[in-house]
Amino acid sequence: MAMSEVASNAVVKPLWNRRRPPKELIPHDDVHGRPDSASFPSGHTAAAVGFTGAVAAVWPTAGAACVLPAAAVAVQRVHSGAHYPSDVAAGAAIGGLGAWAVHRLPRLLRRLIL
C-alpha cells in the first residue's frame, strides 16, 4: 500500500500536473473540499488497490473481501469530483503494480544475487 501511494503521489503525480475536474462536470451540488494537488493519478485508489493486492497475495479470502471496499474508493473519487475516471484507472494500475512488486521483487532479487 505504501509503495503504491508513494509511487502515485511522489513520482507520477508531479509529472502530470492535471487539474481536478471542473465543478460544472459533476452532476450534483455536493462538490466541496477537493484537494488542490494534481488530479492524475488517484493516490487513494492506488493505496486501496495496493492494499487489496498485497492482502490477496498472502490471504486470498481476505483479499477477496477487500475488493468491494477498494472499488468503492475508486467510485467515490470520481463521484466526489476529485478525479476523472482515467485518474482512478491509472491509480488502480499503479496499486496493482505496487502489490505485485512487493510480493515478487524480493524473490527475484534473491535469485539474481544468489
N, C-alpha and C positions, 0 to 999 in steps of 0.2 A: 504494500500500500504506500509506504513512504517513498519507495523508489519511483513509483508511478506518479505520485504527486509532485515530487521534486523534478522529474523529467518534464512533466507538463508545465508547471508553474515557473520553474527557474531556467529551463532550457528552451522549450518550444515557444512558450507564451511571449518572451521578449523578441523572438524572431519575427513573429506576426503581430503587429500592433493593430489588430482588428477591433473596431468599435463594437459595443454592445448593440443588439437590435434596437431600432428606434421604437419609442413607445407607441407610435402610430400602427405598428405591425402587430401589436399584442391585442387580441380581441376582447380583453376585459380591462376593467379600470383598476385592478389590484396590482399595479406595477409601481413599486417604490422600494427604496433601499437597495438598488442594484449597485454592484461594485463599480469602481472607476477604472479598474485594471482592464487589460485586454481581454477580449472575449474568447479567442481561439488559442488553445483547446480548453475544454472544460476540465478543470482540476478536480472538481467534486466527482465527476463521472470517472475520471482516471483513478482516483482513490477508491471509489466504490467497486469498480471492476477489478482493480488490482487486488483488493482485499478478497473479493469473491474468488478470483482465480487462485490466489495463494492458499486459501482455505480448501478449495476443491482439490488442489493437488495432493493434500495430505489427508483430507477427510471429505470424500465425495458427497456423502449425505448432507453434511453441514454446508458444503459448498452449494449444493442444490437449493438449500433453504435460503441462501444469501442471494440467489439470482433475482428474485422478485424485488427485494429492497434495492438492489443495485439498479434495476430497471426503473424503479420508482424515482430514484435520484435523477437519472437521466431525463425522464419525462418532466419532472418538476423543474429542472434547469431550463428547459425550453418553455414550459408553461408560464414560468415566472417572468419570462422576458430577459433573463440573464444571458441566454445563449441561443445561437442558431442551431438547428439540427446537425449541421456539419461540425460544429464545435463539440457537440456531445459524441458524435461518431468518432471524431479524432481522439477525444478523451478516452473513449472505450477501447480504441485500438492501442493507445499508449498504456492503459491499465492492463490489458491482456498481455502485451509485450513485456511489461514490467513483471507481472506474475510469472510468466514463462522464464524470464531471465533469472529471477530469484530462485526458481526451482531447478533450472537446468545448468546455469553457468558454473556453479561450484563443481559439479560433476565433470563438466567439460574442461574446466581449468585443471582439475586434478589429473585428468588423462593427459593433458598437454605437458604438465610438469613432471609427472612420474613416468 
